[in-house]
Amino acid sequence: MRDVYRGLGVLAAVAAVVAGVIMLLPSRPDEVRARPIAAPSAVPSPSGPTSSPGPAGTVPTESAVPTVSGAVPSAQAGRPTAVPSASGSVGTVPSASAPAGVPTASGSPPSALPSASALMGTLRPTPTPGATLAPGYTAMEAFYADVRIARIPGSIQSVPSSRAPRYVVKDARTGLAVPRLSRPWKVYGPAPFTTRQVLPKQHGAVQRGVLVSCPLPIERQQDWRDTALLAARWTLTLQPKGATIRWIASQSVDRGWVLIYQVKYGKHSSRAAVAVLDGGMAKPGLVFVSVPDTQRKHWGDVQRVASGVRVLG
């Protein structure tokens, strides 16, 4: 019995030692703590789902987190504030150290950048008086916005008819026959036009009567009337600075349109007319006549030109 009790005592002592050792050991082996965390087998990209995920219980390391472009972020790019979700959608937002002006993952620009409407402008620019065509305007929009040109009356008289001219000046480049006016008008060197007739200069007068023809110097419009209106606007380049237009008569003619109008500049004015006709050439022809008030006794010639110009043939 003595040996039995001695053996039981030894066993109890061994059990106590073993229990103490177990209490001192950690809950997990040291090699588990030392083992590095495994990265997933595939990292989701911003464009959509990826291949099969890594082993259960693992999380991506910091170096595996994608940026907006899908590349590994550099030290200068800053750390993302969120990890992509399991569905593959990217919800990362660059930190304050990320470069300014970079769009977010959704493709929308940062709030600091101006919107497209702010860049392009929501209003058209105000046309500059005297400009041939303001940016963003069609030719006719620029015409109606030109402060130098009076509004066309709702009811405007037709061009009064006159007797047919006895003589004409043939303009081969436009295919038009221009009335040849009687003395004191005389044919003059045409350049830069194709035909030209003038009245003698008066002492102290800046302007004198002139009648010219040339191929249409502006773009033809679908409507002959619109083309004639733009041609009249163009003739302001031949008048003194600050000249304005007031309409007198408008008339549709065979293969074209004719306008008569008053041009005012300072204390003086001129009576003028334009005729735009298709003479069968590459471009329509333009005939322009203008007589200042210092030679007003020849204002009747303006009407004769407007009603007498025709197509050759």
Secondary structure as GFF3:
##gff-version 3
##sequence-region A 1 313
A	DSSP	alpha_helix	2	24	.	.	.	ID=ss1
A	DSSP	alpha_helix	30	34	.	.	.	ID=ss2
A	DSSP	three_ten_helix	62	64	.	.	.	ID=ss3
A	DSSP	alpha_helix	116	120	.	.	.	ID=ss4
A	DSSP	alpha_helix	139	145	.	.	.	ID=ss5
A	DSSP	beta_strand	168	171	.	.	.	ID=ss6
A	DSSP	beta_strand	176	179	.	.	.	ID=ss7
A	DSSP	beta_strand	186	187	.	.	.	ID=ss8
A	DSSP	beta_strand	195	198	.	.	.	ID=ss9
A	DSSP	beta_strand	210	215	.	.	.	ID=ss10
A	DSSP	alpha_helix	224	234	.	.	.	ID=ss11
A	DSSP	three_ten_helix	235	238	.	.	.	ID=ss12
A	DSSP	beta_strand	244	253	.	.	.	ID=ss13
A	DSSP	beta_strand	256	265	.	.	.	ID=ss14
A	DSSP	beta_strand	268	277	.	.	.	ID=ss15
A	DSSP	beta_strand	285	292	.	.	.	ID=ss16
A	DSSP	three_ten_helix	293	298	.	.	.	ID=ss17
A	DSSP	alpha_helix	299	308	.	.	.	ID=ss18
A	DSSP	beta_strand	310	311	.	.	.	ID=ss19
###
